[in-house]
Amino acid sequence: MRMKSLLAAAAATLLCAAPALAQDVAIVGGKVLTGTSTIENGTVVIRNGRVVSVGTGAAPSGIRTIDATGKIVTPGLVAVDSGLGGHEVGAVRGTVDVSNNANTLTAAFDLSYGLDPWSIAIPTARLGGITRAVVTPQHSGSGGGHSHDDSDFAGAGNGGYQSPGLFAGQAAVIKLKDGSDILVKSKVAMTAPFGEAGARVAGGGRGAQFVLFKETLNEVRAYARNKAAYDRGDMRALSLSRADLEALIPVVEGRMPLIVTVDRAADIQQVLRLAREEGLKIILDGAAEGWLVANEIAAANVPVLVHPITNLPANFEMRAARMQNAAALHAAGVVIALKGNEGSVHRAREMRYNAGNAVSHGLPFDAAIAAITVNPARIFGFDGQFGELKAGAAADVVVWSGDPLEPLSQPQAILIEGVEQPLQARNLHLRDRYLPNAVGAMPAQYSH
């Protein structure tokens, strides 16, 4: 009998290991929140991993249906400023692949090479409705509990290179699809700390960082104009390695956004000034005092990645932190994306709870849904590709038991690129294994 159970378990494991294929399916009868609008009693039709149509018509004949009557249907949520796939256990340095300390490699650090599709944090985040994530490098100024070490930023040591580095590396977008193929795109943005963290990098003063930053950008431009001279050794010594210089060319040309971690209102103003003067495309990360200068951020057409429950003056950069920050930024016309907690890794699923808190402090409900779906996609250049239920977009869809911003609501079905995902994770397996009435699950020593 025990042998039959073992064989059945092995067969189930092999079936789960086989890659699932996208199915043609229609999700019918639910309240559909597309990311930009609401459709009562809606129908979402999916073919070949893409959304074909969203409306109120009947499902096509012969197609499989998922009954969402009485439920809410949303796009898959998109986590920003996340360590998913690159951060397993913070206290075990060998499992953290989202930070780098080599002085010869700062801006060029590409964390996509260290992503782990078998990370135990990915299924748990997926159970929170998250289907995509923007994974960003850690540095000493990272928000949401990213970094536990003030020296944890790119660039340190000797060798003629900038020491320490002003840049932490390049972000990547992943999908939380069951299987080994999770990378969507690498090098989607550059990251850099400003404020107190940036000042420490530059030697202690904010003014020093801005001057050093501008000089670095000038070096990148000089290198881009004179690569042949650089190859011949006919240029003066530069403060960055060739790999870093190459990585920064898209930034100085305004083609790659620069994620700037900054909180103090005065620092935000100076970063906006820097972006104007240097022609940079920037994304503000944090902006705890952003509400004080919300109109200036909006006028500059700069998006913000905001942690909406930051409300304590943890330091002098956050003296004016308040729970109404997200609402004030939105009201001013700023495009916002809401963040999860502690680096959006093990607590990434709490992103939707944070959105609910933002709603309770003045952010409109529709704006909160957009801030965890369509807005992150737009901010990082994926408008219409995911994060929204519209024709042509990836079929990343979640069917919820109730309001997705309510903690008691849970996913009833999760599809990524049209493939239905398992509603299981390691924490649930462990729970089930040690239930008092579990049959054949517990080790022998627990069965007596």
Buried (B, 14 or more C-beta within 10 A) or exposed (E): EEEEEEEEEEEEEEEEEEEBEBBBBBBBBBBBBBBBEEBEEBBBBBBEBBBBBBEEEEBBEEBEBBBBEEBBBBBBBBBBBBBBBBBBEBEEEEBBBBBBBBBBBBBBBBBBEBBBBEBBBBBBBBBBBBBBBBBBBBBBBBBBBBBEEEEBBBBBEEEEBBBBBBBBBBBBBBBBBBBEEBBBBBBBBBBBBBBBBBBBBBEEEBEBBBEBBEEBBEBBBBBBEEBEEBEEEEBEEBBBBBBBBBBBBBBBBBEBBBBBBBBBBBBBBBBBEBBEEBEBBBBBBBBBBBBBBBBBBBEBEBBBBBBBBBBEBEEEBBBBBBBBBBBBBBBBEBBBBBBBBBBBBBBBBBBBBBBBBBBEBBBEBBBBBBBBBBBBBBBBEBBBBBBBBBEEBBBBBBBBBEBBBBEEBBBBBBBBBBBBBEBBBEEBEEEEEEEEEEEEBEEEEEEE
